Amino acid sequence: MTKDSYDKLKGDLQQLKSTGRAEAGAALAEAREKGDLSENAEYDAAKEEQAKLEKRIAQLEIALSDVRILDEKEIDDSKVSI
């Protein structure tokens, strides 16, 4: 992975952890205020979105933990291999 790609993914992860989680928490709190949770579709949707957010955060953390950053200048492009 290039340094630019790594930085982009790292930025996405930070954004999801900060503003993404805050927005999901706010949506969940708003839905919770609407009353009975057993019949609250808005609450269920907010919980589902929160679960998707946490899954994406976990995926990015795993992907970034195994990254090897390549310097394009050090790659020998005189031969191709599969």
C-alpha positions as CSV (number, residue, x, y, z in Angstrom):
1,M,0.0,0.0,0.0
2,T,1.2,3.5,-0.8
3,K,1.6,6.1,1.9
4,D,-1.2,8.2,0.3
5,S,-3.6,5.2,0.5
6,Y,-2.6,4.5,4.1
7,D,-3.1,8.1,5.1
8,K,-6.5,8.1,3.4
9,L,-7.7,5.0,5.2
10,K,-6.3,6.3,8.5
11,G,-8.2,9.5,8.0
12,D,-11.4,7.6,7.2
13,L,-10.9,5.6,10.4
14,Q,-10.4,8.6,12.5
15,Q,-13.5,10.3,11.0
16,L,-15.6,7.2,11.7
17,K,-14.4,7.0,15.2
18,S,-15.0,10.6,16.0
19,T,-17.9,12.1,14.1
20,G,-19.3,8.8,12.8
21,R,-19.8,7.5,16.3
22,A,-21.1,10.8,17.6
23,E,-23.7,11.0,14.9
24,A,-24.7,7.3,15.4
25,G,-25.0,8.0,19.2
26,A,-27.1,11.1,18.6
27,A,-29.4,9.2,16.2
28,L,-29.8,6.4,18.7
29,A,-30.6,8.8,21.6
30,E,-33.1,10.6,19.4
31,A,-34.8,7.4,18.5
32,R,-34.8,6.2,22.1
33,E,-36.6,9.4,23.2
34,K,-39.6,8.5,20.9
35,G,-40.9,5.9,23.4
36,D,-41.5,2.2,23.4
37,L,-38.3,0.5,22.0
38,S,-40.1,-2.8,21.2
39,E,-42.2,-1.1,18.5
40,N,-39.8,1.7,17.4
41,A,-38.5,1.1,13.9
42,E,-36.4,4.2,14.0
43,Y,-34.5,2.8,17.0
44,D,-34.0,-0.5,15.2
45,A,-32.7,1.4,12.2
46,A,-30.3,3.5,14.3
47,K,-29.0,0.3,16.1
48,E,-28.4,-1.3,12.7
49,E,-26.5,1.7,11.4
50,Q,-24.4,1.8,14.6
51,A,-23.6,-1.9,14.0
52,K,-22.6,-1.2,10.4
53,L,-20.4,1.6,11.6
54,E,-18.6,-0.5,14.2
55,K,-18.1,-3.3,11.7
56,R,-16.5,-0.9,9.2
57,I,-14.3,0.5,12.0
58,A,-13.2,-3.0,12.9
59,Q,-12.4,-3.8,9.3
60,L,-10.3,-0.7,8.9
61,E,-8.4,-1.4,12.1
62,I,-7.6,-4.9,11.0
63,A,-6.6,-3.8,7.5
64,L,-4.4,-1.1,8.8
65,S,-2.7,-3.3,11.4
66,D,-1.3,-5.6,8.6
67,V,-0.2,-2.8,6.2
68,R,3.1,-2.7,4.6
69,I,3.8,0.8,3.2
70,L,5.7,0.7,-0.1
71,D,7.8,3.5,-1.5
72,E,7.1,3.7,-5.2
73,K,10.7,4.9,-5.8
74,E,12.1,1.6,-4.4
75,I,10.0,-0.7,-6.5
76,D,11.8,-2.3,-9.4
77,D,9.5,-1.9,-12.4
78,S,12.0,-3.4,-14.9
79,K,10.3,-6.8,-14.6
80,V,6.8,-8.1,-14.1
81,S,5.9,-11.1,-12.0
82,I,2.6,-12.8,-11.1
